[in-house]
């Protein structure tokens, strides 16, 4: 048996007036996914437990079969693992975004213009993070460059429980009410404020402005946590697997679970990612002897955060055509396989951030067609089947074990 899980990050949504009051899943042309839905188990799953913020970290842990209430320690240590950073028991990792803030003199009066600095290139970002690190590195703090706008700060003997705000939650808002507060957070706030003066006139940013691009003129720190300990996927389910993603967070979860991390050239984490290359990499892994593929696509989530309505629809259509279509053709040669498709959480265009509502899932098995009356894979049709997993981490058990 081969198992393929395709996760469209943030695909679920609310009805959108500009889409004739349909959700992107309802509006998108997705022939392959809808054909599977007609013969699959379709239902709803709650991936984010009550009382926990609806981040991709929590939701993907849940989808991968780990109870967030037991295993979740914070987002950044998962990303740090993917970056190859060896966290000690006393280290706290924090996500460091390179963001674009408005130019008011008083830092607290600035507005969050862009949490991704126009999706700055990794090469440009590396120079900026190195400049920040040159100013702040000491025995306590050290910055590490990552991919695009996503980077990492390691805080030796650091603190957790700091109530820091993700920058993608405050797009277009004045940052005063969302800055780190209290004595515990003072070192972090000081670095954020000082980073503006370090970065605003940096040659990288001057060149970006000259090209009509937004400058990455500040760091933004959030998502702190310590290294978690996950059980191995192969020991838990008795099968070998690989993870395919452009996002350090997902790679980190996979690595901690003992999954093989697959790098795909041109995988960016946005609408311009290499959709086809991810599908081809998945098939290659199955052919090499792997049993399970966790294929993650960030594009719908990024489009939701940026309120890019057409691009969110397009990303779903590209997932259907280039990923699902390609994988289905490649799976034909196997006697049996299961394929599951779902988001990790909704990222409604109207809110531009994550929510914790249940999401629709589709589970298809070649040898076991399931006529359920569903014609299309959508939020509303998934609700009509009455199939519901209130504890999202149990869905993986059902997918693998039946």
C-alpha positions as CSV (number, residue, x, y, z in Angstrom):
1,X,0.0,0.0,0.0
2,X,1.2,3.5,-0.9
3,X,0.0,6.5,1.1
4,X,0.0,10.1,-0.2
5,X,-1.2,13.1,1.9
6,X,-1.5,16.4,0.0
7,X,-1.9,19.4,2.3
8,X,-3.0,22.7,0.8
9,X,-2.1,25.1,3.6
10,X,-5.0,27.4,4.4
11,X,-7.2,26.3,1.5
12,X,-10.4,26.5,3.5
13,X,-12.2,29.8,3.5
14,X,-15.5,31.7,3.9
15,X,-17.7,32.7,1.0
16,X,-16.1,35.6,-0.9
17,X,-18.4,38.3,-2.5
18,X,-16.0,38.7,-5.5
19,X,-16.4,34.9,-6.2
20,X,-20.2,35.0,-6.4
21,X,-20.3,34.3,-2.7
22,X,-18.5,31.0,-3.1
23,X,-15.4,29.9,-1.2
24,X,-12.2,29.5,-3.3
25,X,-12.6,25.7,-3.0
26,X,-16.1,26.0,-4.5
27,X,-15.1,28.5,-7.2
28,X,-11.9,26.8,-8.3
29,X,-11.8,24.4,-11.3
30,X,-10.4,21.2,-9.7
31,X,-11.4,18.3,-11.9
32,X,-9.0,15.7,-10.3
33,X,-9.9,16.5,-6.7
34,X,-13.6,16.5,-7.4
35,X,-13.5,13.2,-9.3
36,X,-11.8,11.7,-6.2
37,X,-14.5,13.2,-3.9
38,X,-17.3,11.3,-5.6
39,X,-15.7,8.0,-4.6
40,X,-14.0,8.9,-1.3
41,X,-14.7,9.4,2.3
42,X,-15.3,13.1,2.8
43,X,-15.8,14.8,6.1
44,X,-14.6,17.4,8.5
45,X,-11.7,17.4,11.0
46,X,-10.7,19.8,13.8
47,X,-7.0,20.2,13.5
48,X,-6.6,22.9,16.1
49,X,-7.6,22.0,19.7
50,X,-9.6,24.5,21.7
51,X,-7.5,27.0,23.6
52,X,-4.5,26.8,21.2
53,X,-3.8,29.5,18.6
54,X,-4.5,28.3,15.1
55,X,-1.0,28.3,13.6
56,X,0.3,26.0,10.9
57,X,2.6,24.5,13.5
58,X,-0.2,23.2,15.7
59,X,-2.4,22.2,12.7
60,X,0.4,20.3,10.9
61,X,1.4,18.5,14.0
62,X,-2.2,17.4,14.3
63,X,-2.5,16.3,10.7
64,X,0.8,14.4,11.0
65,X,-0.7,12.4,13.9
66,X,0.7,14.2,16.9
67,X,-1.6,15.6,19.6
68,X,-0.6,19.3,19.9
69,X,-1.7,19.3,23.6
70,X,1.0,16.8,24.2
71,X,3.8,17.7,21.8
72,X,3.5,21.4,20.9
73,X,6.2,23.6,22.4
74,X,6.3,26.5,20.0
75,X,6.8,27.1,16.3
76,X,10.4,28.3,16.0
77,X,12.1,25.2,17.4
78,X,10.5,23.2,14.6
79,X,11.9,25.7,12.1
80,X,15.3,25.7,13.8
81,X,15.6,21.9,13.4
82,X,15.0,22.2,9.7
83,X,17.7,24.8,9.5
84,X,20.2,22.3,11.0
85,X,20.5,24.2,14.3
86,X,21.3,22.0,17.3
87,X,19.2,23.3,20.2
88,X,20.3,22.7,23.8
89,X,17.8,22.1,26.6
90,X,18.3,25.7,27.7
91,X,17.9,27.3,24.2
92,X,14.7,29.1,23.1
93,X,14.2,29.6,19.4
94,X,12.2,32.5,18.0
95,X,11.0,33.2,14.5
96,X,12.5,36.3,13.1
97,X,10.6,37.8,10.2
98,X,12.1,40.5,8.0
99,X,9.1,42.9,7.7
100,X,8.3,46.2,6.0
101,X,7.1,48.9,8.5
102,X,6.0,52.4,7.7
103,X,8.4,55.3,8.2
104,X,7.0,57.2,11.3
105,X,9.8,58.4,13.6
106,X,8.3,56.7,16.7
107,X,8.7,53.0,16.2
108,X,5.5,52.2,18.1
109,X,3.5,54.4,15.7
110,X,4.6,52.4,12.6
111,X,2.2,50.2,10.6
112,X,2.8,46.6,9.5
113,X,3.0,47.2,5.7
114,X,4.2,43.7,4.7
115,X,5.1,40.7,7.0
116,X,7.2,39.3,4.1
117,X,8.9,42.4,2.7
118,X,7.6,41.6,-0.8
119,X,8.8,38.0,-0.3
120,X,12.4,39.1,-0.2
121,X,14.9,36.8,-1.8
122,X,16.9,34.5,0.5
123,X,20.2,36.0,-0.8
124,X,19.1,39.5,0.1
125,X,17.7,38.4,3.4
126,X,21.0,36.7,4.3
127,X,22.9,39.9,4.1
128,X,20.4,41.7,6.2
129,X,20.3,39.0,8.9
130,X,24.1,39.0,9.0
131,X,24.0,42.8,9.5
132,X,21.6,42.4,12.4
133,X,23.6,39.6,13.9
134,X,26.8,41.6,13.7
135,X,25.2,44.2,16.0
136,X,23.5,41.9,18.5
137,X,25.4,38.6,18.6
138,X,26.7,37.7,22.1
139,X,26.7,34.8,24.5
140,X,22.9,35.2,24.8
141,X,21.6,35.9,21.3
142,X,22.5,34.7,17.8
143,X,20.6,35.2,14.6
144,X,20.5,32.6,11.7
145,X,19.4,33.2,8.1
146,X,16.7,31.1,6.7
147,X,14.5,31.2,3.6
148,X,13.0,34.5,2.1
149,X,11.6,36.5,5.1
150,X,11.7,33.6,7.6
151,X,14.7,33.5,9.9
152,X,15.7,32.4,13.4
153,X,16.9,33.8,16.7
154,X,18.4,31.5,19.3
155,X,18.2,32.8,22.9
156,X,20.4,31.0,25.3
157,X,18.7,30.5,28.7
158,X,15.7,32.3,27.1
159,X,12.1,32.5,28.3
160,X,8.9,31.1,26.9
161,X,5.2,32.1,27.4
162,X,5.9,35.7,26.1
163,X,2.7,36.2,24.2
164,X,4.3,37.5,21.0
165,X,2.2,38.4,18.0
166,X,2.7,36.8,14.5
167,X,3.2,39.7,12.0
168,X,0.9,38.1,9.5
169,X,-2.0,38.7,12.0
170,X,-1.6,42.5,11.9
171,X,-1.2,43.3,8.3
172,X,-2.2,47.0,7.7
173,X,-2.4,47.7,11.5
174,X,-0.4,50.0,13.7
175,X,2.0,47.9,15.7
176,X,1.8,49.8,19.1
177,X,-0.7,47.3,20.6
178,X,1.2,44.2,19.3
179,X,4.7,45.0,20.4
180,X,6.4,42.7,23.0
181,X,5.4,43.9,26.5
182,X,6.9,43.6,30.0
183,X,10.4,43.2,31.5
184,X,10.8,39.7,30.1
185,X,10.3,41.0,26.6
186,X,12.4,44.1,26.9
187,X,15.6,42.6,25.2
188,X,13.5,41.5,22.3
189,X,11.7,44.8,21.9
190,X,15.0,46.7,22.1
191,X,16.5,44.6,19.3
192,X,13.4,45.1,17.1
193,X,13.5,48.9,17.6
194,X,17.3,49.1,16.9
195,X,17.0,46.9,13.9
196,X,15.1,49.6,12.1
197,X,18.0,51.9,12.1
198,X,20.4,49.1,11.1
199,X,18.3,48.1,8.1
200,X,16.5,51.1,6.7
201,X,19.6,52.5,4.9
202,X,21.3,49.1,4.2
203,X,22.5,48.8,0.6
204,X,20.2,45.8,0.0
205,X,17.2,47.9,0.9
206,X,18.4,50.9,-1.1
207,X,18.6,48.6,-4.1
208,X,15.2,47.1,-3.4
209,X,13.6,50.6,-3.2
210,X,15.3,51.6,-6.5
211,X,13.6,48.5,-8.1
212,X,10.2,49.5,-6.7
213,X,10.3,46.8,-4.1
214,X,9.5,47.1,-0.4
215,X,12.5,47.4,2.0
216,X,13.0,44.8,4.8
217,X,13.4,47.5,7.3
218,X,12.8,45.8,10.6
219,X,13.0,42.4,12.3
220,X,9.9,41.0,14.0
221,X,10.3,38.4,16.7
222,X,7.6,35.8,17.6
223,X,6.8,32.1,18.0
224,X,9.2,31.2,20.8
225,X,9.7,27.6,22.0
226,X,12.0,24.8,23.1
227,X,12.9,21.7,21.1
228,X,10.1,19.1,21.3
229,X,10.5,15.4,21.3
230,X,8.3,13.6,18.7
231,X,7.9,9.8,18.4
232,X,9.2,8.4,15.1
233,X,6.7,8.0,12.3
234,X,8.1,4.7,11.2
235,X,7.9,3.3,14.7
236,X,4.4,4.6,15.2
237,X,2.9,3.4,11.9
238,X,5.4,0.8,10.6
239,X,6.0,2.5,7.3
240,X,8.8,4.7,5.9
241,X,8.0,8.2,4.7
242,X,9.2,11.5,3.2
243,X,8.1,15.1,3.6
244,X,8.1,17.6,0.7
245,X,7.7,21.2,1.6
246,X,9.3,24.6,0.9
247,X,8.6,25.7,4.5
248,X,11.1,25.1,7.4
249,X,8.3,24.6,9.8
250,X,7.0,21.5,8.0
251,X,10.4,20.2,7.2
252,X,11.3,20.5,10.9
253,X,8.2,18.5,12.0
254,X,9.1,15.8,9.4
255,X,12.7,15.6,10.5
256,X,11.8,15.3,14.2
257,X,9.3,12.5,13.2
258,X,12.0,10.7,11.4
259,X,10.7,11.4,7.9
260,X,13.1,11.9,5.0
261,X,13.3,15.6,4.0
262,X,13.2,16.1,0.2
263,X,14.4,19.4,-1.4
264,X,12.7,20.4,-4.6
265,X,14.4,23.0,-6.8
266,X,12.1,26.0,-7.3
267,X,10.0,25.3,-4.2
268,X,9.3,28.7,-2.8
269,X,6.3,28.6,-0.4
270,X,4.3,30.9,-2.6
271,X,2.2,31.0,-5.8
272,X,5.3,30.7,-7.9
273,X,6.4,27.4,-6.3
274,X,7.4,24.4,-8.4
275,X,4.0,22.5,-8.2
276,X,5.0,20.0,-10.8
277,X,8.4,19.4,-9.3
278,X,6.9,18.5,-5.9
279,X,4.6,16.0,-7.5
280,X,7.4,14.4,-9.5
281,X,9.6,14.3,-6.3
282,X,6.7,12.5,-4.5
283,X,6.5,9.8,-7.2
284,X,10.2,9.4,-7.2
285,X,10.2,8.8,-3.5
286,X,7.5,6.1,-3.8
287,X,9.4,4.4,-6.6
288,X,12.5,4.3,-4.4
289,X,10.7,2.3,-1.8
290,X,9.1,4.9,0.5
291,X,5.6,4.1,1.6
292,X,4.3,7.5,2.7
293,X,4.5,11.0,1.3
294,X,3.5,14.2,3.2
295,X,3.3,16.8,0.4
296,X,2.8,20.3,1.8
297,X,1.9,23.4,-0.4
298,X,2.1,26.8,1.3
299,X,0.7,28.9,-1.6
300,X,-3.0,29.1,-0.6
301,X,-2.1,30.2,2.9
302,X,0.2,33.0,1.6
303,X,-2.5,34.2,-0.8
304,X,-5.0,34.2,2.1
305,X,-2.7,36.3,4.3
306,X,-2.2,38.8,1.4
307,X,-5.9,38.9,0.4
308,X,-5.0,37.8,-3.1
309,X,-8.4,36.4,-4.2
310,X,-7.5,35.4,-7.7
311,X,-4.2,33.8,-6.7
312,X,-5.8,31.7,-3.9
313,X,-8.2,30.3,-6.5
314,X,-5.3,29.8,-8.9
315,X,-3.2,28.1,-6.3
316,X,-5.9,25.5,-5.7
317,X,-6.3,24.9,-9.4
318,X,-2.5,24.4,-9.8
319,X,-2.5,21.9,-6.9
320,X,-5.3,20.0,-8.7
321,X,-3.8,20.1,-12.1
322,X,0.0,19.8,-11.5
323,X,0.1,17.9,-8.2
324,X,-3.0,15.8,-7.8
325,X,-3.3,15.1,-11.6
326,X,0.4,14.1,-11.9
327,X,0.4,11.9,-8.7
328,X,-2.8,10.1,-9.8
329,X,-1.2,9.1,-13.1
330,X,1.9,8.0,-11.3
331,X,0.0,5.9,-8.8
332,X,-1.9,3.9,-11.5
333,X,0.8,1.2,-11.6
334,X,0.3,0.3,-7.9
335,X,-2.2,-2.4,-6.9
336,X,-3.6,-0.2,-4.2
337,X,-3.0,3.2,-2.6
338,X,-4.7,5.8,-0.4
339,X,-4.6,9.5,-1.0
340,X,-5.8,12.2,1.4
341,X,-6.3,15.8,0.6
342,X,-7.0,18.6,3.2
343,X,-6.0,22.0,4.5
344,X,-4.4,22.3,7.9
345,X,-6.6,25.3,8.9
346,X,-8.7,28.0,7.2
347,X,-7.0,31.2,6.1
348,X,-10.0,33.3,5.2
349,X,-9.3,36.1,2.7
350,X,-11.5,38.5,4.6
351,X,-9.5,38.1,7.8
352,X,-6.0,37.6,6.3
353,X,-5.1,35.2,9.1
354,X,-5.7,31.7,10.4
355,X,-8.9,30.5,12.1
356,X,-9.5,27.3,14.2
357,X,-12.7,26.0,12.5
358,X,-12.8,22.4,11.3
359,X,-11.6,21.8,7.7
360,X,-12.8,19.4,5.0
361,X,-10.8,16.3,4.2
362,X,-11.0,13.7,1.4
363,X,-9.7,10.1,1.8
364,X,-9.7,7.9,-1.3
365,X,-8.6,4.3,-1.7
366,X,-8.1,2.7,-5.1
367,X,-9.5,-0.7,-4.1
368,X,-12.4,0.6,-1.9
369,X,-14.6,3.2,-3.7
370,X,-17.0,5.0,-1.4
371,X,-20.1,6.5,-3.0
372,X,-21.2,9.1,-0.5
373,X,-23.4,11.5,-2.5
374,X,-20.7,14.2,-2.5
375,X,-20.2,15.8,-6.0
376,X,-17.4,18.2,-5.2
377,X,-14.7,18.7,-2.5
378,X,-15.9,21.8,-0.7
379,X,-16.4,23.0,2.9
380,X,-20.2,22.8,2.7
381,X,-20.4,19.4,1.0
382,X,-18.0,17.9,3.5
383,X,-20.3,18.9,6.3
384,X,-23.2,17.0,4.8
385,X,-21.7,13.6,5.2
386,X,-21.8,13.6,9.0
387,X,-18.2,12.3,9.2
388,X,-16.3,14.3,11.8
389,X,-13.0,13.9,13.6
390,X,-13.1,16.2,16.7
391,X,-9.5,15.3,17.5
392,X,-7.5,16.0,14.4
393,X,-4.4,13.9,15.3
394,X,-6.6,10.7,15.1
395,X,-7.2,11.2,11.4
396,X,-3.7,10.0,10.5
397,X,-4.3,6.8,12.5
398,X,-7.4,6.3,10.4
399,X,-5.6,7.1,7.1
400,X,-2.8,4.7,7.7
401,X,-4.5,1.9,9.7
402,X,-8.1,2.2,8.5
